[in-house]
Amino acid sequence: MRNSGKRDSDEVVQLYATAIKPPVSMPLRQLIGFKRETIKAGETKTVEIAFPAQLLRRWDDVAKRYVVDPGAYRIAAGPASDQAPLDAELVIVSSK
């Protein structure tokens, strides 16, 4: 993130996941993490947000338990759910 202004400020970076081709209907975006950072005027800063794969889980009505579906997920980061300019694809191979 970059503060191009003349004043120090705080920014909240939000991390969202979207299941690509899920086996059941899923939310469009799911908040899986966030981090508030203070950034000085003119500063550029890298923000890291770790998250456990368990945050990608959903309730399986048939199995009567939470599951993390194998497959691709789009992970997006930005200041808001509709402003997430950074994204990457994450693939879950299997879950136990």
C-alpha positions as CSV (number, residue, x, y, z in Angstrom):
1,M,0.0,0.0,0.0
2,R,1.1,3.5,-0.6
3,N,0.3,6.8,1.1
4,S,0.6,9.5,-1.6
5,G,-0.8,12.2,0.7
6,K,1.0,14.7,2.9
7,R,-0.3,13.3,6.2
8,D,0.3,10.1,8.1
9,S,-2.8,7.9,8.1
10,D,-4.2,4.5,8.9
11,E,-5.5,2.0,6.4
12,V,-7.4,-1.2,6.9
13,V,-6.4,-3.8,4.3
14,Q,-9.2,-6.4,3.9
15,L,-8.7,-9.9,2.5
16,Y,-11.6,-11.7,0.7
17,A,-12.0,-15.2,-0.7
18,T,-14.3,-16.3,-3.5
19,A,-14.7,-20.0,-4.4
20,I,-14.4,-20.6,-8.1
21,K,-16.9,-23.2,-9.3
22,P,-18.0,-24.3,-5.8
23,P,-20.1,-27.5,-5.5
24,V,-22.9,-25.6,-3.8
25,S,-24.1,-22.0,-3.8
26,M,-21.6,-19.8,-1.9
27,P,-21.3,-16.1,-0.9
28,L,-19.8,-13.9,-3.6
29,R,-17.1,-12.8,-1.2
30,Q,-16.1,-13.9,2.2
31,L,-14.0,-11.8,4.6
32,I,-11.1,-14.0,5.8
33,G,-8.8,-11.4,7.3
34,F,-7.9,-7.8,7.8
35,K,-5.1,-5.7,9.2
36,R,-4.9,-2.0,10.3
37,E,-1.6,-0.3,9.4
38,T,-0.3,3.1,10.0
39,I,1.5,4.5,7.0
40,K,3.5,7.7,7.0
41,A,3.1,10.4,4.3
42,G,4.8,9.3,1.1
43,E,5.6,5.8,2.5
44,T,5.0,2.5,0.6
45,K,4.5,-0.5,2.8
46,T,4.0,-4.2,2.2
47,V,1.2,-5.8,4.4
48,E,1.1,-9.5,5.1
49,I,-2.1,-11.2,6.3
50,A,-1.9,-14.9,7.1
51,F,-5.0,-17.0,7.3
52,P,-5.8,-20.6,8.0
53,A,-7.5,-22.7,5.3
54,Q,-10.3,-23.4,7.8
55,L,-11.6,-19.9,7.0
56,L,-12.7,-21.2,3.6
57,R,-15.0,-23.8,5.2
58,R,-18.7,-24.2,4.6
59,W,-21.3,-26.3,6.3
60,D,-22.0,-29.6,4.5
61,D,-25.7,-30.6,5.1
62,V,-25.1,-34.2,4.0
63,A,-22.0,-34.8,6.2
64,K,-23.3,-32.6,9.0
65,R,-19.9,-30.9,9.5
66,Y,-17.8,-28.1,8.2
67,V,-15.7,-28.9,5.1
68,V,-13.1,-27.1,3.0
69,D,-13.9,-27.9,-0.6
70,P,-10.9,-28.8,-2.9
71,G,-10.6,-26.5,-5.8
72,A,-9.7,-22.9,-6.7
73,Y,-10.3,-19.8,-4.7
74,R,-9.7,-16.2,-5.7
75,I,-8.0,-14.3,-2.8
76,A,-8.4,-10.5,-3.1
77,A,-7.0,-7.7,-1.0
78,G,-7.9,-4.0,-0.8
79,P,-9.5,-1.3,1.4
80,A,-13.0,-2.6,0.7
81,S,-14.8,-5.6,-0.8
82,D,-15.6,-3.7,-4.0
83,Q,-12.1,-2.2,-4.1
84,A,-9.7,-5.1,-4.1
85,P,-7.1,-4.4,-6.7
86,L,-4.7,-7.2,-5.7
87,D,-5.7,-10.8,-6.2
88,A,-4.3,-14.3,-6.6
89,E,-5.6,-17.8,-7.1
90,L,-5.2,-20.4,-4.3
91,V,-5.8,-24.1,-5.0
92,I,-6.9,-26.5,-2.3
93,V,-5.8,-30.0,-3.3
94,S,-7.5,-31.9,-0.6
95,S,-8.9,-31.4,2.9
96,K,-9.1,-33.6,5.9
